[in-house]
Amino acid sequence: MNKKIPKIDKKTIAILCAAFVLLIPIIYAGWFNLKYRDTAFPGVALNDRGYTGLSWADTKILFEGNIAYMYKDGMKLTYQDKVFNVALAELGYSIDTDKSIGQVYSYGKKQDLALSIREQINLIDTTIIFQNQIDRKDFLIEANRWRELAALETPAQDFSYKYNKGAFVSVEATEGFVINQDKLRADIENNLLNSKNDTIALEMIKDTPSVIEDKDGNALAQAKNLLDREVVLKYDTGSRKMDAEDFGSWIGFAAKESNDEHHVLSPAPDMDEIKDYLVSLVPQVNREPVNAQLEFKDGKVQVFSLSQEGIAIDTDQSANKIGEKIFQEENYTEIQKNSVINAAPVSITVELDVNSIAPELSTDNIDNMGVTSLLATGESNFRGSTKSRIHNVTVGAGKFNGALVGPGDTFSFNSILGNVGAKEGYLPELVIKQGQTIAEYGGGLCQVSTTAFRAAVSAGMEITERKNHAYAVSYYSPQGTDATIYPPHPDLAFINNTPNYILIQTRISGTILTFDFYGTDDGRKVETEGPVVYERGEGGAMKTWWGQKVYDKDGNLFLEKVFYSNYKSPALYPHTNPLE
């Protein structure tokens, strides 16, 4: 028996068809969102370029590469026959990559579902084009790179006065021409917003002065009243009362708004003149810091000269303070004439700002220097020296007594020695110079440098500069262990390769000069070999070598050096008469 198939009525069919029709866009929308989940939707572009099919990371690389290439030489600005290529940073602009490409990737993918659907529907028959997102700082027309552009301008000049030899001389107002910054800014931003780099032609516009006269002479009267004040600058080591000529040069003029919104002339600080004057005070105000002077006594470091902080005038801050304190309206009013004879003038005192400069070695940080042990000693004998040579050796050795070399720092003999001349207390004595043995102030100082060299080698220092004498000198026996100096070069230099400071002390006993190096005993072992004469020539010529090996506390060799010396015959360097 055949079963009867139930008939589906028309209403049901209609409902099923409608459901199917509705289901198609839902399925398509789901497929569409799934396919473009990690990329931008088709129909969304940044300027004239779409990024569909690319990941965020790939898009960022491509976008930044295009921007970098497009603006690698900056933007080209022109005026008449002049061309300026200016970098974006110098223009005060940058393109925000993440915000720019973020617009493309977020379109149609909002948290608001209804908004996302509307945006996706828009893509059916419309291309959505975004512009770049840019960051703009203050317009950099005053920055260093922009000074080239500013040189094209002739800004308007307000009516003003200039102080000259006891009087204020009027300076007439003039019109000028300046760059149209509004147009320039718009052209720059149009390029950046649309990823273009079109050449930008600079446009000049008229610049009119804000003040064309000193109405009723009020500004001039105020400036004269200000000039009647007595101005005193105070600083750490004293004070200075300004004379009228210097103070007058500080008084400039500027336009300011009045109650009726018009500009009027008013006294104002000329900051350039004030700073120039403060710079001239530097030799009187500034004081160099002084390091503590130390000695090693009774098994520990002791102070024999205290440290002292230095000071340096802060010209910018001091100039600002002068401008704020002196150029106030209360100082522009006329001073009431006092009937008392010899009455003191109205005074304005400004205390200059100074910065403290800490000494490299202060009295307070001695305990942290690590100077606890005698590391090495260097000696030389100047027996047979003249009185003037002994005098120079004594003066020179004193320069190094208490000298400090920080860990890792380079010791320069000539830097510590300083100038060598009569006013430094030296006498004429023989030196080897320019193929002769002649008399000069400071002759004999090589006795000091030779002794320092021997101590440095024995302490395991890394010698970075040393030169032997032109010929063998008896004072420096054994030959091969000497070090000649003549400021600025040749010099004796070495690096302090110990973990802490080295304190140098010098002493003279009879005709023996001694350099003692104090510091931290890091367990090193220093071996020297020689000096060895490996070749002799005619007339006392010879060649020598002196070896240095330095081992750490574990016995590992970490420094090895051989000092070669080549001495010529003394006969090649004839003597001249000493200076009178």
C-alpha positions in Angstrom: 0.0 0.0 0.0 1.5 3.3 -1.1 2.0 6.0 1.4 0.8 9.5 0.6 3.5 12.2 0.5 2.3 15.2 2.4 2.0 18.4 0.4 4.0 21.5 1.4 1.8 24.4 1.3 2.9 27.6 -0.5 3.4 29.5 2.7 6.0 27.1 3.9 7.8 27.2 0.6 7.8 31.0 0.8 9.3 30.9 4.3 12.0 28.5 3.3 12.9 30.5 0.3 13.1 33.7 2.3 15.2 32.0 4.9 17.6 30.8 2.2 17.8 34.2 0.7 18.6 35.7 4.1 21.1 33.0 4.8 23.2 33.7 1.7 24.5 37.1 2.8 25.1 35.9 6.3 27.2 33.0 5.0 29.0 35.4 2.6 29.6 37.9 5.4 31.1 35.2 7.6 33.3 34.0 4.8 34.3 37.6 3.9 35.3 38.4 7.5 37.1 35.1 7.9 39.1 35.5 4.7 40.2 39.1 5.5 40.6 38.6 9.2 44.4 39.3 9.2 44.5 41.8 6.4 42.7 44.9 5.1 39.4 44.6 3.2 39.4 45.1 -0.5 38.3 48.6 -1.4 40.3 50.3 1.4 43.3 52.3 0.4 45.9 54.6 2.0 46.3 57.4 -0.5 46.5 55.7 -3.9 47.5 52.3 -2.6 45.7 49.3 -1.2 47.2 46.7 1.1 44.8 43.8 0.8 46.5 40.4 1.2 49.4 41.8 3.3 49.9 41.3 7.0 50.2 44.2 9.3 54.0 43.6 9.7 54.5 43.4 5.9 52.4 46.5 5.3 54.4 48.4 7.9 57.7 47.4 6.2 56.4 48.4 2.8 54.9 51.6 3.9 57.9 52.8 5.9 60.2 51.8 3.0 58.2 53.9 0.6 58.2 56.9 2.9 61.9 56.6 3.7 62.7 56.5 -0.1 60.3 59.3 -0.9 61.7 61.7 1.7 65.3 60.4 1.9 66.6 63.8 0.7 63.9 65.7 2.5 61.5 68.2 0.8 62.7 70.5 -1.8 61.9 74.2 -1.1 62.7 76.8 -3.7 62.9 80.6 -3.8 64.0 82.3 -7.0 67.2 80.5 -7.9 67.8 79.0 -4.4 67.0 75.4 -3.5 66.8 73.9 0.0 66.5 70.2 0.7 65.1 70.0 4.3 64.6 66.8 6.3 61.2 66.1 7.8 62.6 66.3 11.3 64.0 69.7 10.6 60.6 70.8 9.4 59.1 69.6 12.6 57.0 66.8 11.0 56.8 63.1 11.0 54.4 60.5 9.6 52.8 58.2 12.2 53.1 54.8 10.6 50.9 52.9 13.0 48.0 55.4 12.9 48.2 55.7 9.1 48.0 52.0 8.3 45.7 51.4 11.4 43.0 53.3 9.6 43.1 50.8 6.7 43.1 47.7 8.9 40.4 48.9 11.3 37.9 49.9 8.6 34.9 47.5 8.8 36.4 45.8 11.9 35.0 48.0 14.7 33.9 46.7 18.1 30.5 48.2 17.3 29.0 45.5 15.1 26.4 47.8 13.5 29.1 50.2 12.5 31.3 47.4 11.1 28.4 46.2 9.0 27.6 49.7 7.6 31.3 50.2 6.8 31.5 46.8 5.0 28.3 47.6 3.0 30.0 50.9 1.9 32.8 48.8 0.3 30.3 47.2 -2.1 30.3 50.1 -4.5 32.7 52.6 -2.9 36.5 52.8 -2.5 37.5 54.2 0.8 40.7 56.3 0.7 42.5 57.4 3.8 45.3 60.0 4.1 48.5 59.6 6.1 48.4 60.6 9.8 51.1 63.1 10.6 52.6 64.5 13.8 53.6 68.2 13.8 55.7 69.8 16.4 56.2 73.6 16.7 57.1 75.0 13.3 60.9 75.1 13.3 61.5 78.4 11.5 64.0 79.4 14.3 65.9 76.1 14.4 69.4 75.8 13.1 68.4 74.3 9.7 65.8 77.0 9.2 68.3 79.8 9.6 69.1 79.4 5.9 65.4 80.1 5.1 65.2 82.9 7.6 68.2 84.5 5.8 65.8 85.1 2.9 63.6 87.3 5.0 63.9 91.0 5.8 61.5 91.2 8.8 59.9 94.5 9.7 61.6 96.6 12.3 59.6 98.4 15.0 60.4 101.9 15.9 63.0 101.7 18.7 66.0 103.3 20.4 69.6 102.3 20.7 71.9 103.5 23.6 75.1 105.0 22.3 77.6 107.1 24.3 75.3 108.4 26.9 72.2 108.9 24.8 69.3 107.0 23.3 69.2 107.3 19.5 66.0 106.7 17.7 65.8 103.9 15.1 62.9 104.4 12.6 60.4 101.7 11.8 60.7 99.9 8.5 58.5 97.4 6.5 59.8 94.0 5.4 59.1 90.7 3.7 58.8 87.3 5.4 58.0 83.7 4.3 54.3 83.0 4.1 54.4 80.3 6.8 50.7 79.5 6.5 51.1 78.6 2.8 54.4 76.8 3.5 52.8 74.7 6.3 49.8 73.8 4.1 52.1 72.8 1.2 54.2 70.6 3.5 51.2 68.9 5.0 49.6 68.3 1.6 52.7 66.4 0.6 52.8 64.4 3.8 49.1 63.6 3.9 49.0 62.3 0.4 52.5 60.6 0.2 53.8 63.2 -2.3 57.0 65.1 -2.5 56.2 68.0 -4.8 58.6 70.9 -4.9 57.4 73.7 -2.8 57.8 77.3 -3.9 58.3 79.7 -1.0 56.2 82.8 -1.1 57.1 86.2 0.5 54.5 88.4 2.1 54.7 91.9 3.4 55.6 92.3 7.1 54.5 95.4 8.8 55.9 96.9 12.0 53.8 96.7 15.2 55.1 100.1 16.5 55.8 103.0 14.2 56.4 105.6 16.9 57.1 106.1 20.6 53.8 107.9 21.4 54.4 110.9 23.7 57.9 109.6 24.2 56.8 107.3 27.0 59.2 104.5 26.3 62.1 106.9 26.1 61.2 108.4 29.4 60.9 104.9 31.0 64.3 103.9 29.7 65.9 107.1 31.1 64.3 106.5 34.4 65.6 102.9 34.4 69.1 104.2 33.6 69.0 106.4 36.7 69.0 103.2 38.9 72.2 101.9 40.3 72.6 98.3 39.2 74.9 96.0 41.3 75.8 92.4 40.3 76.7 90.2 43.2 78.7 87.0 42.9 80.6 84.5 45.1 83.8 86.5 45.3 82.6 90.0 45.2 80.3 92.4 43.4 80.3 94.9 40.5 78.5 98.2 40.1 77.4 98.7 36.5 78.5 101.9 34.7 76.0 103.7 32.5 77.5 102.7 29.2 77.4 99.0 30.0 74.0 99.1 31.6 72.6 101.3 28.8 73.6 98.6 26.3 71.3 96.2 28.1 68.3 98.3 27.5 66.4 97.3 24.4 62.9 98.0 23.3 60.0 95.7 22.3 56.3 96.1 21.3 53.7 95.1 23.9 49.9 95.2 23.8 48.2 98.2 25.5 44.7 98.4 26.9 43.2 99.4 23.6 44.8 96.3 21.9 47.3 98.4 20.0 51.0 97.9 20.4 53.1 100.4 22.2 56.9 100.6 22.7 58.3 99.5 26.1 61.8 99.0 27.5 62.9 95.3 27.3 66.2 93.4 28.1 68.6 93.0 25.3 69.5 89.4 26.2 72.4 89.1 23.8 74.1 92.2 25.3 73.5 91.0 28.8 75.0 87.5 28.1 78.0 89.0 26.4 78.7 91.1 29.4 78.3 88.1 31.7 80.8 86.2 29.6 83.3 89.0 30.1 82.9 88.5 33.9 83.9 84.8 33.7 87.6 85.3 34.5 86.6 87.2 37.6 83.8 85.0 38.8 84.7 81.5 37.8 87.0 79.5 40.0 88.6 76.2 39.1 88.1 73.3 41.5 91.1 72.3 43.6 91.9 68.6 44.3 92.8 67.5 47.7 96.6 67.0 48.0 97.6 63.7 49.8 100.6 62.0 51.2 101.2 58.4 52.4 102.3 58.6 56.0 102.3 56.2 58.9 100.8 53.4 56.7 97.8 55.4 55.5 96.8 58.3 53.2 96.6 61.7 54.8 95.5 65.1 53.6 98.1 67.9 53.5 96.0 70.2 51.4 92.1 70.3 51.4 90.0 70.2 48.3 88.0 73.2 47.2 84.9 73.3 45.0 85.0 75.4 41.9 82.3 77.7 40.6 81.2 78.8 37.1 78.7 81.5 36.3 75.5 80.3 34.7 75.2 82.9 32.0 71.7 81.9 30.7 70.1 81.7 34.1 71.8 84.8 35.3 70.8 86.7 32.2 67.1 85.6 32.7 67.3 86.8 36.4 68.7 90.2 35.3 65.9 90.5 32.8 63.2 89.6 35.3 64.4 91.7 38.2 65.6 94.9 36.4 63.1 95.3 33.6 59.9 95.7 35.7 57.5 98.6 35.4 58.2 99.8 38.9 61.8 100.5 37.8 60.6 102.6 34.9 59.0 105.3 37.1 60.8 108.5 37.7 63.0 108.5 40.8 61.9 111.1 43.4 64.6 113.7 43.8 65.8 113.6 47.4 66.6 116.9 49.0 69.2 115.3 51.2 72.7 116.0 49.9 74.7 113.0 48.8 71.7 110.7 49.2 72.3 107.2 48.0 70.8 106.4 44.6 68.0 103.8 44.2 69.8 100.5 43.8 68.9 97.2 42.2 71.0 94.3 43.3 71.0 91.0 41.3 72.8 88.0 42.7 74.2 86.0 39.8 73.5 82.3 39.5 76.6 80.1 39.7 77.1 76.3 39.3 79.3 74.4 41.7 82.0 72.3 40.1 83.1 69.4 42.3 86.9 68.6 42.4 87.9 65.2 40.9 89.3 64.3 44.3 87.5 65.8 47.3 88.6 65.6 50.9 85.5 63.5 51.7 86.2 60.6 49.4 89.8 59.7 50.3 88.8 56.5 52.1 87.3 55.2 48.9 90.5 55.6 46.8 92.1 52.3 47.8 95.5 53.8 48.4 96.8 51.3 51.0 100.1 49.9 49.8 103.5 50.9 48.3 103.4 49.4 44.8 106.8 50.3 43.5 109.7 52.7 43.7 111.8 54.3 41.0 115.2 55.9 41.7 117.9 57.9 39.9 121.2 59.6 40.9 122.0 63.1 39.8 125.4 63.2 41.4 127.7 65.7 39.7 124.9 68.0 38.6 125.4 71.8 38.6 123.5 73.9 41.2 121.1 75.1 38.5 120.4 71.5 37.4 119.8 70.4 41.0 117.5 73.4 41.4 115.4 72.4 38.3 115.2 68.7 39.4 114.0 69.8 42.8 111.3 72.2 41.4 110.2 69.7 38.8 110.0 66.8 41.2 107.8 68.9 43.5 105.2 69.1 40.7 104.5 65.4 41.1 104.4 65.1 44.8 100.8 64.2 45.7 99.8 63.6 42.1 96.9 61.2 41.6 96.1 58.9 38.7 92.6 57.4 38.6 91.9 53.8 37.7 92.0 53.5 33.9 93.2 57.1 33.5 96.3 58.1 31.5 99.2 59.8 33.3 100.9 62.5 31.1 104.1 63.8 32.5 103.9 67.0 30.5 100.3 67.7 31.5 101.2 67.6 35.2 104.5 69.4 34.7 102.8 72.4 33.0 104.7 75.4 31.6 108.5 75.5 32.0 110.1 78.9 32.2 111.6 81.6 34.4 108.3 82.6 36.0 107.7 79.0 37.0 111.0 79.1 39.0 113.3 77.3 36.6 116.9 78.2 35.8 118.9 77.8 32.5 120.6 74.4 32.1 121.7 72.1 29.3 119.1 70.2 27.2 119.5 68.2 24.0 117.6 70.0 21.2 117.8 70.4 17.5 121.1 68.6 17.1 122.8 70.5 19.8 123.3 70.5 23.6 122.1 74.0 24.6 121.0 75.8 27.7 117.3 76.3 28.3 115.1 77.0 31.2 114.3 73.7 32.9 117.3 71.7 31.8 117.5 68.6 34.0 113.8 67.8 34.1 114.5 64.5 32.3 116.0 63.3 35.6 112.4 63.6 36.9 110.8 61.9 33.9 113.3 59.1 33.9 112.7 58.4 37.6 108.9 58.4 37.0 109.4 56.0 34.1 111.4 53.5 36.2 108.7 53.6 39.0 105.9 53.1 36.4 107.6 50.0 34.8 108.3 48.5 38.2 104.6 49.0 39.2 103.4 47.2 36.1 101.9 50.2 34.4 101.1 50.1 30.7 103.6 52.6 29.1 101.9 54.3 26.1 104.6 56.9 25.3 108.3 57.0 26.0 111.4 58.1 24.1 115.1 57.6 25.0 117.6 60.5 24.9 119.5 61.2 21.7 122.8 60.1 23.3 123.6 58.2 26.6 123.8 60.6 29.6 125.7 59.6 32.7 122.9 60.8 35.0 120.6 58.1 33.6 122.7 55.0 34.2 122.0 52.2 33.6 121.4 53.2 30.0 118.1 52.0 28.5 116.0 53.0 31.4 115.7 56.8 30.7 112.8 58.8 29.4 113.3 62.2 27.7 110.5 64.8 27.7 110.0 68.2 26.0 106.5 69.7 26.2 104.3 69.0 24.4 106.2 66.1 22.9 108.0 63.9 23.5 106.0 62.9 26.6 106.1 60.1 29.2 102.6 58.5 29.5 101.2 55.4 31.0 97.8 53.9 31.9 96.9 53.1 35.5 95.8 49.5 35.0 95.2 48.9 38.7 91.7 48.8 40.3 92.1 52.0 42.2 93.9 55.3 42.4 97.6 55.7 42.4 99.2 58.3 44.6 102.6 59.5 43.6 105.1 60.8 46.1 108.5 62.2 45.4 111.5 62.8 47.7 115.2 63.7 47.4 117.8 62.4 49.7 121.3 63.7 48.9 121.6 63.2 45.2 119.0 60.4 45.0 115.6 61.2 43.5 112.8 58.8 44.4 109.3 58.3 43.0 107.0 56.1 45.2 103.8 54.7 43.7 101.1 53.9 46.3 97.8 52.2 45.5 95.9 48.9 45.8 98.0 45.7 45.9 96.1 43.5 43.4 98.5 40.6 43.8 100.4 41.3 40.5 104.0 40.3 40.0 106.3 42.4 37.9 109.5 41.1 36.3 112.1 43.2 34.5 115.0 42.0 32.4 118.0 44.0 31.5 118.8 46.6 30.5 121.0 44.8 27.9 123.4 46.5 25.5 123.0 44.5 22.3 125.0 46.7 19.9 127.8 49.3 20.4 129.0 51.8 17.8 131.7 54.5 17.5 132.0 57.4 19.8 129.8 56.0 22.5 126.8 55.0 20.3 124.8 52.0 21.5 121.5 50.1 21.3 119.8 48.6 24.3 116.6 46.9 25.4 114.8 46.6 28.7 112.0 44.0 29.2 108.9 44.2 31.4 106.5 41.3 32.2 103.4 41.6 34.4 101.5 38.7 35.8 98.2 38.7 37.6 97.6 37.1 41.1 96.9 33.7 39.4 100.2 33.8 37.5 98.7 34.7 34.1 100.9 37.0 32.0 98.7 40.0 31.0 101.3 42.6 29.9 104.6 42.3 28.2 106.7 45.1 26.8 110.3 45.6 25.5 111.7 49.2 25.6 114.3 49.7 22.9 116.8 52.6 23.0 119.0 53.8 20.2 121.8 56.2 21.4 124.0 58.1 19.0 127.4 59.5 19.6 127.5 62.6 21.9 130.0 64.1 19.5 127.1 64.7 17.1 125.5 67.1 19.6 128.0 69.9 20.2 127.7 72.1 23.4 127.0 75.8 23.4 127.5 78.2 26.2 124.8 78.3 28.9 122.5 81.2 29.1 123.6 84.1 31.3 
